[in-house]
Amino acid sequence: MPSASDLPEIVMPPAVDGRPLIGIVGSGIAGLRAAKAILKCEADARIVIFGDEDHRTYNRPGLTKKRYPLSDALDMTIAEDVKVHGAENDALTWRLGTRVQAADLRDRILRLSTGETFEYDGLVIASGVRPRTSVWGDGECELHTHRTLRGLGDARYIHHRLQASDKVTLVGAGFVACELASLAREYGCEVIMLEALRRGPFESVLGERVSMALGRWLVQHGITFLTGDSAKELLCDVRASNPVPSSGPPGRSLFIEAIGSVPNVEWLHGNGLDLSDGVRVDEYMRVSPWPNVFAAGDVARYPDPWTAGNLTRMEFWKNAIDTGDLAGRSLASALGYGSVTSRIGYFPSMSTEVLGLRIQIAGNPKMSDSMETVCGDLDQPDQGVVVAYLREGAMVGAAYMDKGARFNSAYIKLLKSLRGR
Ligand SMILES: Cc1cc2nc3c(=O)[nH]c(=O)nc-3n(C[C@H](O)[C@H](O)[C@H](O)COP(=O)(O)OP(=O)(O)OC[C@H]3O[C@@H](n4cnc5c(N)ncnc54)[C@H](O)[C@@H]3O)c2cc1C
């Protein structure tokens, strides 16, 4: 990061009208919710949201959820252009297609891809994550080809290709991979899933037994699910024999990697921050030692009230909403608006749907040392199965899989005791 004197002309000067200037880096849901929270505190501030995508905030989980009609209006179909009340005046400005290249937190300056600089009074870091690529791409398979899914452009490409493809090979067995498998089946494709590091889907979250049961269930429903060495071998074969061209006419076989993500923090280098896994924040989402800098969403690593303050980073929509709200309120409070904010009090929960099977997870199953099936049979998840996750005999998480709502009330009961822990 150059010093302030090396920077080009300051195109956006600090607030001359006395109103504080707030920069939000990231136009995803966390950034938007932070902006909304600031406006709700009636902060007489000017907010600028910088986003390197060309779109305003949209429903990212929707990219894999169901089959969208294929048309040039795919953007319109998927995009959820959330309105911000009170922003009709100059309280909120969107700078889309604009990447923040670097930040100097000491001098409160952002350096933009346009060559401009932006001087802020308050900053929210909401730059999210990007897909990790090629676990095995370190020379073992020379033809390194992959497609990943994060944004609207990726989704447009994948939906179009799925329509024209017969076969999809997916690397990974996490949420995005499983949802893509489901989507590909809806398009009538043969699906091969390769998971070399784990024994089944969501293993790192739901544990081995549930994960293996889900793996068997996928196979029963027509998906070729390979793990371990067979996954690794096939991965090399697929890459060598069937590379996905980055340009030129696409074939009838699609190859997608969904093997996790990497936080977007490079633009913060040089500020002495702990960026080892996202941006470290305190329970108010503040980035120490800077009093007016906060982070939220997928990029923020915070002290988890669920694990006695262990640092955690969550990549879930609701978490981005909750932490975005909190970061916005905390920043408004730091600038003298609104009341003193509360600490993070997040109740982790999420749901996904794979081939019609709804999977709901709450609490923190990762922390458990044992699990028990409360209702149903793990080998028949579509008939309904509820699982409790325990640590030293106390419940720390729960999961519910069902195609209908057979054990809904049992799951709600578990959630109540989890919340009241
Ligand atoms: C395909 C898919 C399906 C999902 N399904 C679910 C689900 O079912 N349930 C669930 O709970 N969660 C789901 N998620 C996760 C959920 O979408 C994320 O948790 C949420 O979008 C995080 O929001 P965010 O604002 O923190 O980050 P993002 O949505 O990633 O937004 C960050 C934005 O900042 C931009 N940016 C990054 N760096 C810069 C920079 N230097 N300058 C300017 N802009 C920058 C990025 O391009 C991006 O637009 C899914 C995610 C994906 C990809």
The ligand as an SDF file (V2000), in Angstrom:
LIG
                    3D

 53 58  0  0  0  0  0  0  0  0999 V2000
  -24.0420  -21.1750   -4.9100 C   0  0  0  0  0  0  0  0  0  0  0  0
  -24.2080  -20.7890   -3.4670 C   0  0  0  0  0  0  0  0  0  0  0  0
  -25.2630  -21.2950   -2.7400 C   0  0  0  0  0  0  0  0  0  0  0  0
  -25.4240  -20.9430   -1.3950 C   0  0  0  0  0  0  0  0  0  0  0  0
  -26.4690  -21.4520   -0.6880 N   0  0  0  0  0  0  0  0  0  0  0  0
  -26.6400  -21.1150    0.6000 C   0  0  0  0  0  0  0  0  0  0  0  0
  -27.7420  -21.6120    1.3640 C   0  0  0  0  0  0  0  0  0  0  0  0
  -28.5440  -22.3970    0.8720 O   0  0  0  0  0  0  0  0  0  0  0  0
  -27.8910  -21.2190    2.6490 N   0  0  0  0  0  0  0  0  0  0  0  0
  -27.0090  -20.3560    3.2340 C   0  0  0  0  0  0  0  0  0  0  0  0
  -27.1790  -20.0320    4.4140 O   0  0  0  0  0  0  0  0  0  0  0  0
  -25.9380  -19.8630    2.5480 N   0  0  0  0  0  0  0  0  0  0  0  0
  -25.7360  -20.2270    1.2500 C   0  0  0  0  0  0  0  0  0  0  0  0
  -24.6800  -19.7270    0.5480 N   0  0  0  0  0  0  0  0  0  0  0  0
  -23.7420  -18.8190    1.2290 C   0  0  0  0  0  0  0  0  0  0  0  0
  -24.2780  -17.3800    1.2030 C   0  0  0  0  0  0  0  0  0  0  0  0
  -24.6210  -17.0280   -0.0920 O   0  0  0  0  0  0  0  0  0  0  0  0
  -23.1860  -16.4750    1.7730 C   0  0  0  0  0  0  0  0  0  0  0  0
  -23.0160  -16.8040    3.1390 O   0  0  0  0  0  0  0  0  0  0  0  0
  -23.5290  -14.9860    1.6440 C   0  0  0  0  0  0  0  0  0  0  0  0
  -23.7930  -14.6370    0.3150 O   0  0  0  0  0  0  0  0  0  0  0  0
  -22.3700  -14.1500    2.2030 C   0  0  0  0  0  0  0  0  0  0  0  0
  -22.6320  -12.8020    1.9870 O   0  0  0  0  0  0  0  0  0  0  0  0
  -21.4520  -11.7220    2.0470 P   0  0  0  0  0  0  0  0  0  0  0  0
  -22.1060  -10.4260    1.7820 O   0  0  0  0  0  0  0  0  0  0  0  0
  -20.6580  -11.9140    3.2870 O   0  0  0  0  0  0  0  0  0  0  0  0
  -20.4560  -12.1150    0.8760 O   0  0  0  0  0  0  0  0  0  0  0  0
  -20.6880  -12.1170   -0.6920 P   0  0  0  0  0  0  0  0  0  0  0  0
  -22.0930  -12.4770   -1.0130 O   0  0  0  0  0  0  0  0  0  0  0  0
  -19.6040  -12.9680   -1.2540 O   0  0  0  0  0  0  0  0  0  0  0  0
  -20.4650  -10.6090   -1.1260 O   0  0  0  0  0  0  0  0  0  0  0  0
  -19.1950  -10.0140   -1.1370 C   0  0  0  0  0  0  0  0  0  0  0  0
  -19.0850   -9.1350   -2.3500 C   0  0  0  0  0  0  0  0  0  0  0  0
  -17.8860   -8.3700   -2.2590 O   0  0  0  0  0  0  0  0  0  0  0  0
  -17.2540   -8.3600   -3.5190 C   0  0  0  0  0  0  0  0  0  0  0  0
  -15.8350   -8.0360   -3.3220 N   0  0  0  0  0  0  0  0  0  0  0  0
  -14.8500   -8.8440   -2.8640 C   0  0  0  0  0  0  0  0  0  0  0  0
  -13.6790   -8.1770   -2.7690 N   0  0  0  0  0  0  0  0  0  0  0  0
  -13.9470   -6.9160   -3.1750 C   0  0  0  0  0  0  0  0  0  0  0  0
  -13.1270   -5.7530   -3.3190 C   0  0  0  0  0  0  0  0  0  0  0  0
  -11.8320   -5.7610   -2.9920 N   0  0  0  0  0  0  0  0  0  0  0  0
  -13.6940   -4.6160   -3.7770 N   0  0  0  0  0  0  0  0  0  0  0  0
  -15.0290   -4.5930   -4.0950 C   0  0  0  0  0  0  0  0  0  0  0  0
  -15.8470   -5.6660   -3.9810 N   0  0  0  0  0  0  0  0  0  0  0  0
  -15.3080   -6.8130   -3.5230 C   0  0  0  0  0  0  0  0  0  0  0  0
  -17.5150   -9.7480   -4.0370 C   0  0  0  0  0  0  0  0  0  0  0  0
  -17.3290   -9.8440   -5.4370 O   0  0  0  0  0  0  0  0  0  0  0  0
  -18.9830   -9.9100   -3.6520 C   0  0  0  0  0  0  0  0  0  0  0  0
  -19.8310   -9.3260   -4.5940 O   0  0  0  0  0  0  0  0  0  0  0  0
  -24.4910  -20.0660   -0.7880 C   0  0  0  0  0  0  0  0  0  0  0  0
  -23.4160  -19.5630   -1.5290 C   0  0  0  0  0  0  0  0  0  0  0  0
  -23.2720  -19.9290   -2.8600 C   0  0  0  0  0  0  0  0  0  0  0  0
  -22.1000  -19.3870   -3.6480 C   0  0  0  0  0  0  0  0  0  0  0  0
  1  2  1  0
  2  3  1  0
  2 52  2  0
  3  4  2  0
  4  5  1  0
  4 50  1  0
  5  6  2  0
  6  7  1  0
  6 13  1  0
  7  8  2  0
  7  9  1  0
  9 10  1  0
 10 11  2  0
 10 12  1  0
 12 13  2  0
 13 14  1  0
 14 15  1  0
 14 50  1  0
 15 16  1  0
 16 17  1  0
 16 18  1  0
 18 19  1  0
 18 20  1  0
 20 21  1  0
 20 22  1  0
 22 23  1  0
 23 24  1  0
 24 25  2  0
 24 26  1  0
 24 27  1  0
 27 28  1  0
 28 29  2  0
 28 30  1  0
 28 31  1  0
 31 32  1  0
 32 33  1  0
 33 34  1  0
 33 48  1  0
 34 35  1  0
 35 36  1  0
 35 46  1  0
 36 37  1  0
 36 45  1  0
 37 38  2  0
 38 39  1  0
 39 40  1  0
 39 45  2  0
 40 41  1  0
 40 42  2  0
 42 43  1  0
 43 44  2  0
 44 45  1  0
 46 47  1  0
 46 48  1  0
 48 49  1  0
 50 51  2  0
 51 52  1  0
 52 53  1  0
M  END
$$$$
